Amino acid sequence: MQRAGIPCRCVFSAIGDGLELIRAALAPAEGPPRLAIAPECRRLIAAFEAYHYPPPGSAADPEKPVKDGPDHLIDALRYFFVCKARPGVDVARVRY
């Protein structure tokens, strides 16, 4: 992609970190929301409505959302916030 002129970078973040960035944009501690979802974005709205965590008492990690399909659009939004909407915050990625 870089050879085609599309800048790429790798930013590590935990799922919860990205979700907190989305939550903060939807309902900031002060001021108006920084993220508004247009009514025409029906698939994204449906993804928000279907997004869920495992039920209490299940073997799955209660801090991680269930990865069963409706999460893909939320993941894309999360990647945007982690990579583009977090100015001045970079995480060094180490290869092992």
MOPAC internal coordinates of N, CA, C and O (Angstrom, degrees):
PM7 1SCF
backbone

  N    0.0000 0     0.00 0     0.00 0    0    0    0
  C    1.4414 1     0.00 0     0.00 0    1    0    0
  C    1.5245 1   110.83 1     0.00 0    2    1    0
  O    1.2310 1   121.01 1   142.49 1    3    2    1
  N    1.3478 1   115.67 1   -37.51 1    3    2    1
  C    1.4568 1   117.84 1  -179.89 1    5    3    2
  C    1.5218 1   110.62 1   -64.86 1    6    5    3
  O    1.2310 1   120.23 1   143.37 1    7    6    5
  N    1.3326 1   117.17 1   -36.63 1    7    6    5
  C    1.4675 1   119.50 1   178.23 1    9    7    6
  C    1.5190 1   111.18 1   -63.63 1   10    9    7
  O    1.2310 1   120.43 1   153.88 1   11   10    9
  N    1.3218 1   116.78 1   -26.12 1   11   10    9
  C    1.4593 1   121.05 1   178.84 1   13   11   10
  C    1.5243 1   111.66 1   -85.98 1   14   13   11
  O    1.2310 1   120.54 1  -178.12 1   15   14   13
  N    1.3436 1   116.57 1     1.88 1   15   14   13
  C    1.4552 1   120.39 1   178.06 1   17   15   14
  C    1.5145 1   114.57 1    90.65 1   18   17   15
  O    1.2310 1   120.65 1  -168.98 1   19   18   17
  N    1.3359 1   116.37 1    11.02 1   19   18   17
  C    1.4612 1   120.10 1   178.61 1   21   19   18
  C    1.5198 1   107.84 1   -98.54 1   22   21   19
  O    1.2310 1   120.35 1   -68.04 1   23   22   21
  N    1.3468 1   116.94 1   111.96 1   23   22   21
  C    1.4725 1   118.84 1  -178.12 1   25   23   22
  C    1.5254 1   110.88 1   -65.63 1   26   25   23
  O    1.2310 1   121.21 1   -45.01 1   27   26   25
  N    1.3162 1   115.29 1   134.99 1   27   26   25
  C    1.4584 1   121.41 1  -179.71 1   29   27   26
  C    1.5241 1   108.97 1  -129.99 1   30   29   27
  O    1.2310 1   121.42 1   -32.24 1   31   30   29
  N    1.3123 1   114.89 1   147.76 1   31   30   29
  C    1.4467 1   119.26 1   172.35 1   33   31   30
  C    1.5227 1   107.55 1  -152.74 1   34   33   31
  O    1.2310 1   121.53 1   -23.53 1   35   34   33
  N    1.2922 1   114.67 1   156.47 1   35   34   33
  C    1.4521 1   121.07 1  -178.87 1   37   35   34
  C    1.5189 1   108.16 1  -108.32 1   38   37   35
  O    1.2310 1   120.60 1   -56.26 1   39   38   37
  N    1.3107 1   116.46 1   123.74 1   39   38   37
  C    1.4591 1   121.75 1   178.91 1   41   39   38
  C    1.5157 1   106.81 1  -125.10 1   42   41   39
  O    1.2310 1   120.57 1   -60.78 1   43   42   41
  N    1.3189 1   116.51 1   119.22 1   43   42   41
  C    1.4543 1   119.69 1   178.56 1   45   43   42
  C    1.5184 1   109.55 1   -82.81 1   46   45   43
  O    1.2310 1   121.17 1   -41.14 1   47   46   45
  N    1.3158 1   115.37 1   138.86 1   47   46   45
  C    1.4639 1   120.40 1   171.89 1   49   47   46
  C    1.5093 1   108.46 1  -158.11 1   50   49   47
  O    1.2310 1   121.22 1   -29.62 1   51   50   49
  N    1.3006 1   115.28 1   150.38 1   51   50   49
  C    1.4519 1   120.14 1   174.48 1   53   51   50
  C    1.5285 1   108.40 1   -78.63 1   54   53   51
  O    1.2310 1   120.20 1   -24.27 1   55   54   53
  N    1.3126 1   117.22 1   155.73 1   55   54   53
  C    1.4599 1   121.13 1  -179.70 1   57   55   54
  C    1.5246 1   110.11 1   -55.56 1   58   57   55
  O    1.2310 1   120.72 1   134.14 1   59   58   57
  N    1.3181 1   116.23 1   -45.86 1   59   58   57
  C    1.4635 1   120.22 1  -178.55 1   61   59   58
  C    1.5151 1   113.15 1   -60.10 1   62   61   59
  O    1.2310 1   120.10 1   144.59 1   63   62   61
  N    1.3339 1   117.41 1   -35.41 1   63   62   61
  C    1.4654 1   120.75 1   178.94 1   65   63   62
  C    1.5257 1   110.61 1   -63.12 1   66   65   63
  O    1.2310 1   120.80 1   134.29 1   67   66   65
  N    1.3261 1   116.08 1   -45.71 1   67   66   65
  C    1.4614 1   120.18 1   179.28 1   69   67   66
  C    1.5131 1   112.23 1   -65.66 1   70   69   67
  O    1.2310 1   120.44 1   141.03 1   71   70   69
  N    1.3277 1   116.77 1   -38.97 1   71   70   69
  C    1.4667 1   120.01 1   178.29 1   73   71   70
  C    1.5232 1   111.05 1   -64.72 1   74   73   71
  O    1.2310 1   120.65 1   143.65 1   75   74   73
  N    1.3256 1   116.36 1   -36.35 1   75   74   73
  C    1.4678 1   119.10 1   177.62 1   77   75   74
  C    1.5235 1   111.14 1   -65.78 1   78   77   75
  O    1.2310 1   120.11 1   145.52 1   79   78   77
  N    1.3332 1   117.40 1   -34.48 1   79   78   77
  C    1.4662 1   119.88 1   176.54 1   81   79   78
  C    1.5243 1   110.55 1   -65.13 1   82   81   79
  O    1.2310 1   120.10 1   139.65 1   83   82   81
  N    1.3385 1   117.42 1   -40.35 1   83   82   81
  C    1.4695 1   120.93 1   176.97 1   85   83   82
  C    1.5255 1   109.93 1   -64.30 1   86   85   83
  O    1.2310 1   120.79 1   132.42 1   87   86   85
  N    1.3293 1   116.09 1   -47.58 1   87   86   85
  C    1.4745 1   119.77 1   179.90 1   89   87   86
  C    1.5252 1   110.99 1   -58.63 1   90   89   87
  O    1.2310 1   120.50 1   137.97 1   91   90   89
  N    1.3281 1   116.66 1   -42.03 1   91   90   89
  C    1.4690 1   120.73 1  -179.69 1   93   91   90
  C    1.5264 1   111.10 1   -65.25 1   94   93   91
  O    1.2310 1   120.02 1   146.48 1   95   94   93
  N    1.3292 1   117.56 1   -33.52 1   95   94   93
  C    1.4668 1   120.28 1   178.39 1   97   95   94
  C    1.5283 1   110.99 1   -73.20 1   98   97   95
  O    1.2310 1   120.33 1   144.57 1   99   98   97
  N    1.3271 1   116.98 1   -35.43 1   99   98   97
  C    1.4636 1   120.90 1   179.75 1  101   99   98
  C    1.5282 1   112.01 1   -74.73 1  102  101   99
  O    1.2310 1   120.83 1   144.15 1  103  102  101
  N    1.3297 1   116.01 1   -35.85 1  103  102  101
  C    1.4680 1   120.91 1  -177.45 1  105  103  102
  C    1.5191 1   109.81 1  -142.37 1  106  105  103
  O    1.2310 1   120.08 1  -104.30 1  107  106  105
  N    1.3433 1   117.46 1    75.70 1  107  106  105
  C    1.4633 1   119.93 1  -178.36 1  109  107  106
  C    1.5261 1   111.62 1   -66.14 1  110  109  107
  O    1.2310 1   121.09 1   -21.00 1  111  110  109
  N    1.3115 1   115.53 1   159.00 1  111  110  109
  C    1.4625 1   120.81 1  -179.87 1  113  111  110
  C    1.5250 1   111.15 1   -60.68 1  114  113  111
  O    1.2310 1   120.36 1   147.49 1  115  114  113
  N    1.3072 1   116.91 1   -32.51 1  115  114  113
  C    1.4642 1   120.71 1   175.91 1  117  115  114
  C    1.5151 1   109.45 1  -146.39 1  118  117  115
  O    1.2310 1   121.03 1   -28.71 1  119  118  117
  N    1.2851 1   115.63 1   151.29 1  119  118  117
  C    1.4584 1   121.35 1   179.67 1  121  119  118
  C    1.5156 1   112.24 1    85.33 1  122  121  119
  O    1.2310 1   121.23 1    -3.07 1  123  122  121
  N    1.3187 1   115.25 1   176.93 1  123  122  121
  C    1.4606 1   120.06 1  -178.12 1  125  123  122
  C    1.5291 1   111.34 1   -74.46 1  126  125  123
  O    1.2310 1   120.07 1   -17.89 1  127  126  125
  N    1.3269 1   117.48 1   162.11 1  127  126  125
  C    1.4763 1   120.08 1   176.19 1  129  127  126
  C    1.5203 1   110.72 1   -57.11 1  130  129  127
  O    1.2310 1   121.02 1   -34.91 1  131  130  129
  N    1.3226 1   115.66 1   145.09 1  131  130  129
  C    1.4710 1   121.35 1   177.00 1  133  131  130
  C    1.5139 1   111.01 1   -97.78 1  134  133  131
  O    1.2310 1   120.46 1   176.84 1  135  134  133
  N    1.3322 1   116.73 1    -3.16 1  135  134  133
  C    1.4599 1   121.66 1   178.83 1  137  135  134
  C    1.5115 1   108.23 1  -132.51 1  138  137  135
  O    1.2310 1   120.96 1   -55.57 1  139  138  137
  N    1.3141 1   115.76 1   124.43 1  139  138  137
  C    1.4613 1   121.61 1   174.71 1  141  139  138
  C    1.5244 1   107.10 1  -125.21 1  142  141  139
  O    1.2310 1   120.77 1   -46.57 1  143  142  141
  N    1.3062 1   116.14 1   133.43 1  143  142  141
  C    1.4655 1   121.24 1   179.57 1  145  143  142
  C    1.5241 1   107.80 1   -98.42 1  146  145  143
  O    1.2310 1   120.48 1   -59.33 1  147  146  145
  N    1.3174 1   116.69 1   120.67 1  147  146  145
  C    1.4592 1   121.15 1  -179.99 1  149  147  146
  C    1.5295 1   109.93 1   -67.17 1  150  149  147
  O    1.2310 1   119.84 1   -36.96 1  151  150  149
  N    1.3230 1   117.90 1   143.04 1  151  150  149
  C    1.4658 1   120.87 1   179.55 1  153  151  150
  C    1.5321 1   113.05 1   -57.64 1  154  153  151
  O    1.2310 1   120.37 1   154.76 1  155  154  153
  N    1.3255 1   116.91 1   -25.24 1  155  154  153
  C    1.4682 1   120.70 1   179.06 1  157  155  154
  C    1.5381 1   112.47 1   -69.97 1  158  157  155
  O    1.2310 1   120.16 1   163.47 1  159  158  157
  N    1.3062 1   117.30 1   -16.53 1  159  158  157
  C    1.4755 1   121.82 1  -179.86 1  161  159  158
  C    1.5319 1   109.34 1   -83.48 1  162  161  159
  O    1.2310 1   121.09 1  -120.05 1  163  162  161
  N    1.3209 1   115.52 1    59.95 1  163  162  161
  C    1.4676 1   120.61 1  -173.57 1  165  163  162
  C    1.5187 1   113.01 1   -61.86 1  166  165  163
  O    1.2310 1   120.11 1   142.18 1  167  166  165
  N    1.3241 1   117.40 1   -37.82 1  167  166  165
  C    1.4727 1   119.03 1  -179.32 1  169  167  166
  C    1.5233 1   111.43 1   -68.04 1  170  169  167
  O    1.2310 1   120.05 1   141.62 1  171  170  169
  N    1.3309 1   117.51 1   -38.38 1  171  170  169
  C    1.4660 1   120.30 1   177.70 1  173  171  170
  C    1.5273 1   110.15 1   -67.49 1  174  173  171
  O    1.2310 1   120.26 1   138.50 1  175  174  173
  N    1.3173 1   117.11 1   -41.50 1  175  174  173
  C    1.4647 1   120.59 1   177.78 1  177  175  174
  C    1.5226 1   109.93 1   -61.92 1  178  177  175
  O    1.2310 1   120.30 1   136.47 1  179  178  177
  N    1.3279 1   117.02 1   -43.53 1  179  178  177
  C    1.4689 1   120.75 1   177.85 1  181  179  178
  C    1.5253 1   110.64 1   -62.83 1  182  181  179
  O    1.2310 1   120.37 1   142.84 1  183  182  181
  N    1.3303 1   116.89 1   -37.16 1  183  182  181
  C    1.4690 1   120.17 1   178.49 1  185  183  182
  C    1.5289 1   110.35 1   -65.01 1  186  185  183
  O    1.2310 1   120.36 1   138.10 1  187  186  185
  N    1.3300 1   116.93 1   -41.90 1  187  186  185
  C    1.4727 1   119.81 1   176.42 1  189  187  186
  C    1.5246 1   110.44 1   -60.93 1  190  189  187
  O    1.2310 1   120.18 1   138.17 1  191  190  189
  N    1.3152 1   117.26 1   -41.83 1  191  190  189
  C    1.4610 1   120.99 1  -178.18 1  193  191  190
  C    1.5233 1   112.06 1   -68.45 1  194  193  191
  O    1.2310 1   120.14 1   148.84 1  195  194  193
  N    1.3462 1   117.33 1   -31.16 1  195  194  193
  C    1.4616 1   121.17 1  -177.54 1  197  195  194
  C    1.5289 1   113.05 1   -90.76 1  198  197  195
  O    1.2310 1   120.20 1   165.91 1  199  198  197
  N    1.3211 1   117.23 1   -14.09 1  199  198  197
  C    1.4643 1   122.01 1  -177.32 1  201  199  198
  C    1.5237 1   109.21 1   -62.31 1  202  201  199
  O    1.2310 1   120.28 1   -47.55 1  203  202  201
  N    1.3202 1   117.06 1   132.45 1  203  202  201
  C    1.4642 1   118.96 1  -176.00 1  205  203  202
  C    1.5213 1   111.86 1  -154.68 1  206  205  203
  O    1.2310 1   121.97 1   -14.03 1  207  206  205
  N    1.2981 1   113.84 1   165.97 1  207  206  205
  C    1.4585 1   123.05 1   178.80 1  209  207  206
  C    1.5219 1   108.75 1  -109.09 1  210  209  207
  O    1.2310 1   119.79 1   -17.85 1  211  210  209
  N    1.3353 1   118.00 1   162.15 1  211  210  209
  C    1.4622 1   119.48 1  -179.81 1  213  211  210
  C    1.5309 1   111.32 1   -63.57 1  214  213  211
  O    1.2310 1   120.61 1   -28.68 1  215  214  213
  N    1.3265 1   116.44 1   151.32 1  215  214  213
  C    1.4648 1   119.06 1   179.55 1  217  215  214
  C    1.5264 1   111.01 1   -67.01 1  218  217  215
  O    1.2310 1   120.55 1   -27.43 1  219  218  217
  N    1.3218 1   116.55 1   152.57 1  219  218  217
  C    1.4680 1   119.77 1   177.70 1  221  219  218
  C    1.5283 1   110.64 1   -57.62 1  222  221  219
  O    1.2310 1   121.01 1   -39.12 1  223  222  221
  N    1.3153 1   115.66 1   140.88 1  223  222  221
  C    1.4549 1   120.93 1   178.98 1  225  223  222
  C    1.5189 1   114.92 1    86.44 1  226  225  223
  O    1.2310 1   119.78 1   174.85 1  227  226  225
  N    1.3292 1   118.03 1    -5.15 1  227  226  225
  C    1.4680 1   119.34 1   177.99 1  229  227  226
  C    1.5244 1   109.50 1   -78.61 1  230  229  227
  O    1.2310 1   120.85 1   -14.08 1  231  230  229
  N    1.3181 1   115.97 1   165.92 1  231  230  229
  C    1.4653 1   121.31 1  -178.54 1  233  231  230
  C    1.5353 1   111.90 1   -76.06 1  234  233  231
  O    1.2310 1   120.31 1   165.02 1  235  234  233
  N    1.3262 1   117.01 1   -14.98 1  235  234  233
  C    1.4640 1   120.89 1  -177.19 1  237  235  234
  C    1.5307 1   110.72 1   -73.85 1  238  237  235
  O    1.2310 1   121.00 1   -23.51 1  239  238  237
  N    1.3248 1   115.69 1   156.49 1  239  238  237
  C    1.4656 1   122.63 1   178.38 1  241  239  238
  C    1.5289 1   108.79 1   -66.64 1  242  241  239
  O    1.2310 1   119.71 1   -61.70 1  243  242  241
  N    1.3277 1   118.16 1   118.30 1  243  242  241
  C    1.4698 1   120.23 1  -177.46 1  245  243  242
  C    1.5272 1   114.12 1   -67.93 1  246  245  243
  O    1.2310 1   120.26 1   167.22 1  247  246  245
  N    1.3313 1   117.11 1   -12.78 1  247  246  245
  C    1.4688 1   121.38 1   179.87 1  249  247  246
  C    1.5258 1   112.65 1   -88.09 1  250  249  247
  O    1.2310 1   120.18 1   169.51 1  251  250  249
  N    1.3337 1   117.25 1   -10.49 1  251  250  249
  C    1.4628 1   121.13 1  -177.09 1  253  251  250
  C    1.5182 1   110.04 1  -111.76 1  254  253  251
  O    1.2310 1   120.11 1   -46.65 1  255  254  253
  N    1.3366 1   117.40 1   133.35 1  255  254  253
  C    1.4604 1   120.22 1   179.29 1  257  255  254
  C    1.5272 1   111.19 1   -65.79 1  258  257  255
  O    1.2310 1   121.11 1   -24.31 1  259  258  257
  N    1.3182 1   115.49 1   155.69 1  259  258  257
  C    1.4602 1   121.60 1   177.49 1  261  259  258
  C    1.5213 1   108.00 1   -70.74 1  262  261  259
  O    1.2310 1   120.52 1   -48.53 1  263  262  261
  N    1.3266 1   116.62 1   131.47 1  263  262  261
  C    1.4632 1   122.10 1  -178.86 1  265  263  262
  C    1.5338 1   108.22 1   -99.22 1  266  265  263
  O    1.2310 1   121.08 1   -95.49 1  267  266  265
  N    1.3446 1   115.54 1    84.51 1  267  266  265
  C    1.4626 1   118.75 1  -174.89 1  269  267  266
  C    1.5233 1   114.13 1  -131.94 1  270  269  267
  O    1.2310 1   119.63 1  -157.39 1  271  270  269
  N    1.3045 1   118.30 1    22.61 1  271  270  269
  C    1.4557 1   120.30 1   174.82 1  273  271  270
  C    1.5156 1   114.39 1   120.19 1  274  273  271
  O    1.2310 1   118.87 1   121.88 1  275  274  273
  N    1.3466 1   119.75 1   -58.12 1  275  274  273
  C    1.4588 1   119.11 1  -178.41 1  277  275  274
  C    1.5248 1   112.82 1   -64.64 1  278  277  275
  O    1.2310 1   120.68 1   169.93 1  279  278  277
  N    1.3011 1   116.30 1   -10.07 1  279  278  277
  C    1.4548 1   120.23 1  -176.59 1  281  279  278
  C    1.5226 1   114.16 1   -79.26 1  282  281  279
  O    1.2310 1   119.16 1   166.62 1  283  282  281
  N    1.3302 1   119.21 1   -13.38 1  283  282  281
  C    1.4627 1   120.35 1  -173.25 1  285  283  282
  C    1.5297 1   112.92 1   -62.03 1  286  285  283
  O    1.2310 1   119.83 1   136.63 1  287  286  285
  N    1.3116 1   117.92 1   -43.37 1  287  286  285
  C    1.4661 1   119.46 1   179.87 1  289  287  286
  C    1.5217 1   111.45 1   -69.19 1  290  289  287
  O    1.2310 1   120.29 1   144.87 1  291  290  289
  N    1.3184 1   117.04 1   -35.13 1  291  290  289
  C    1.4610 1   120.54 1   176.30 1  293  291  290
  C    1.5233 1   109.22 1   -66.46 1  294  293  291
  O    1.2310 1   120.32 1   140.23 1  295  294  293
  N    1.3330 1   116.99 1   -39.77 1  295  294  293
  C    1.4682 1   120.33 1   176.74 1  297  295  294
  C    1.5220 1   110.62 1   -58.90 1  298  297  295
  O    1.2310 1   120.15 1   136.26 1  299  298  297
  N    1.3316 1   117.32 1   -43.74 1  299  298  297
  C    1.4674 1   120.68 1   179.73 1  301  299  298
  C    1.5220 1   110.65 1   -61.53 1  302  301  299
  O    1.2310 1   120.18 1   137.92 1  303  302  301
  N    1.3189 1   117.26 1   -42.08 1  303  302  301
  C    1.4664 1   120.75 1   177.90 1  305  303  302
  C    1.5207 1   110.47 1   -65.65 1  306  305  303
  O    1.2310 1   121.10 1   140.24 1  307  306  305
  N    1.3294 1   115.51 1   -39.76 1  307  306  305
  C    1.4684 1   120.54 1   178.22 1  309  307  306
  C    1.5241 1   110.36 1   -62.41 1  310  309  307
  O    1.2310 1   119.87 1   137.29 1  311  310  309
  N    1.3406 1   117.86 1   -42.71 1  311  310  309
  C    1.4666 1   121.36 1   178.47 1  313  311  310
  C    1.5285 1   110.20 1   -61.76 1  314  313  311
  O    1.2310 1   120.49 1   139.87 1  315  314  313
  N    1.3381 1   116.66 1   -40.13 1  315  314  313
  C    1.4628 1   119.22 1   178.03 1  317  315  314
  C    1.5254 1   110.34 1   -58.98 1  318  317  315
  O    1.2310 1   120.63 1   130.26 1  319  318  317
  N    1.3187 1   116.40 1   -49.74 1  319  318  317
  C    1.4628 1   119.26 1  -177.31 1  321  319  318
  C    1.5232 1   111.59 1   -64.35 1  322  321  319
  O    1.2310 1   120.07 1   140.57 1  323  322  321
  N    1.3026 1   117.48 1   -39.43 1  323  322  321
  C    1.4599 1   120.48 1  -179.41 1  325  323  322
  C    1.5319 1   110.56 1   -67.30 1  326  325  323
  O    1.2310 1   120.32 1   139.14 1  327  326  325
  N    1.3354 1   116.98 1   -40.86 1  327  326  325
  C    1.4650 1   120.21 1  -173.07 1  329  327  326
  C    1.5279 1   114.03 1   -91.64 1  330  329  327
  O    1.2310 1   119.65 1   147.89 1  331  330  329
  N    1.3068 1   118.28 1   -32.11 1  331  330  329
  C    1.4626 1   119.78 1  -172.09 1  333  331  330
  C    1.5179 1   114.98 1  -117.13 1  334  333  331
  O    1.2310 1   119.51 1   152.61 1  335  334  333
  N    1.2989 1   118.55 1   -27.39 1  335  334  333
  C    1.4614 1   119.76 1  -172.50 1  337  335  334
  C    1.5177 1   112.91 1  -102.04 1  338  337  335
  O    1.2310 1   120.52 1  -163.19 1  339  338  337
  N    1.2997 1   116.61 1    16.81 1  339  338  337
  C    1.4633 1   121.27 1  -179.49 1  341  339  338
  C    1.5218 1   108.39 1  -121.93 1  342  341  339
  O    1.2310 1   119.67 1  -111.07 1  343  342  341
  N    1.3317 1   118.24 1    68.93 1  343  342  341
  C    1.4687 1   119.90 1  -175.51 1  345  343  342
  C    1.5227 1   111.80 1   -62.77 1  346  345  343
  O    1.2310 1   121.65 1   -40.05 1  347  346  345
  N    1.3268 1   114.45 1   139.95 1  347  346  345
  C    1.4542 1   120.05 1   175.15 1  349  347  346
  C    1.5149 1   115.31 1    77.94 1  350  349  347
  O    1.2310 1   120.07 1  -177.27 1  351  350  349
  N    1.3104 1   117.48 1     2.73 1  351  350  349
  C    1.4600 1   120.46 1  -179.98 1  353  351  350
  C    1.5186 1   107.87 1  -116.71 1  354  353  351
  O    1.2310 1   120.71 1   -72.04 1  355  354  353
  N    1.2987 1   116.25 1   107.96 1  355  354  353
  C    1.4577 1   121.37 1   177.33 1  357  355  354
  C    1.5114 1   109.05 1  -122.21 1  358  357  355
  O    1.2310 1   121.22 1   -36.66 1  359  358  357
  N    1.3065 1   115.27 1   143.34 1  359  358  357
  C    1.4535 1   121.62 1   178.09 1  361  359  358
  C    1.5175 1   107.78 1  -114.47 1  362  361  359
  O    1.2310 1   120.48 1   -55.68 1  363  362  361
  N    1.3190 1   116.68 1   124.32 1  363  362  361
  C    1.4637 1   119.73 1   179.21 1  365  363  362
  C    1.5202 1   109.20 1   -71.59 1  366  365  363
  O    1.2310 1   120.43 1   -48.79 1  367  366  365
  N    1.3046 1   116.79 1   131.21 1  367  366  365
  C    1.4650 1   121.69 1   179.68 1  369  367  366
  C    1.5244 1   107.50 1  -101.90 1  370  369  367
  O    1.2310 1   120.74 1   -51.59 1  371  370  369
  N    1.3097 1   116.18 1   128.41 1  371  370  369
  C    1.4568 1   121.72 1  -179.05 1  373  371  370
  C    1.5119 1   108.54 1  -108.24 1  374  373  371
  O    1.2310 1   120.49 1   -47.25 1  375  374  373
  N    1.3112 1   116.67 1   132.75 1  375  374  373
  C    1.4628 1   120.81 1   176.24 1  377  375  374
  C    1.5056 1   109.25 1   -94.16 1  378  377  375
  O    1.2310 1   120.63 1   -46.75 1  379  378  377
  N    1.3033 1   116.40 1   133.25 1  379  378  377
  C    1.4653 1   121.58 1   180.00 1  381  379  378
  C    1.4890 1   111.00 1  -104.49 1  382  381  379
  O    1.2310 1   120.10 1   180.00 1  383  382  381

